[in-house]
Amino acid sequence: MKAVVDADTRRVEVRQVPDAQIEDPGDVVIRVTSSAICGTDLHLDDGRAGAERGLVLGHEPLGTIEEVGPAVTLLKRGERVAVPTHLFCGLCCNCIRGYTAACLRVRPGSFGAAYGYAGMGPYRGAQAQLLRVPYADANCVSVPGEPGDQLEDDLVLLADAFVTGWHATELAEVTRPAAWRSSAPGLLAADSVTPPGCGTWWWPAAPDPAASSPTMAAWRTRPACTSASTAAPTG
């Protein structure tokens, strides 16, 4: 399969690597249809995270299930899924308490794991044609539609970017958004708490919507509610 790999400091390459495959009974293999690029990938690109050369990058995939391990009970071949950044088993004491990013089973001797990231376990990344997903019943989020449809660019955000923005608003108890020089997670943070039919306050003025995706352009051009007052985190 083809994959994006860390080739050197500030250099990535598309290379041919061995296909992802079922390794444990609870695995699935997905065919990746979209894979977002995270700001944290820049830490690898800059050489600051100590990644091994040849690491397959990426941790924000959307795709369809191509192979299913014999222990998987909740998923089927052909199902469309988003796959969150952090792997977890769903069964250890941390997972049961809701601390899935600190799962005790996915990285023996430590806690927590992620796809395609230095120091976060042996899992290859999602900027590839295929991705192995361990503990698939816990880690795959079933979503509607077909690959390449009008939902593709929205659903891939469920792997990381949108939920990061939403979680920030939950921690900060934000109810009405205003945005200052927001990054993508900041825009999505504001969107997650924007009342239906309303936009948000912008400083400086909102960028040209034509430079954004159709979804974000439609959101940015909505009028702001006059009662909007509370600032959303800007990611």
Secondary structure, 3 states (H helix, E strand, C coil): CEEEEEEECCEEEEEECCCCCCCCCCCEEEEEEEECCCCCHHHHHCCCCCCCCCCECCCCEEEEEEEECCCCCCCCCCCEEECCCEECCCCCHHHHCCCHHHCCCCCCCCCCEECCCCCCCCCCCCCECEEEECCHHHHCEECCCCCCCCCHHHHHHHHCHHHHHHHHHHHHCCCCCEEECCCHHHHHHHHHCCCCCCCCEEECCCCCHHHCCHHHHHHHCCCCCCCCCCCCCCC
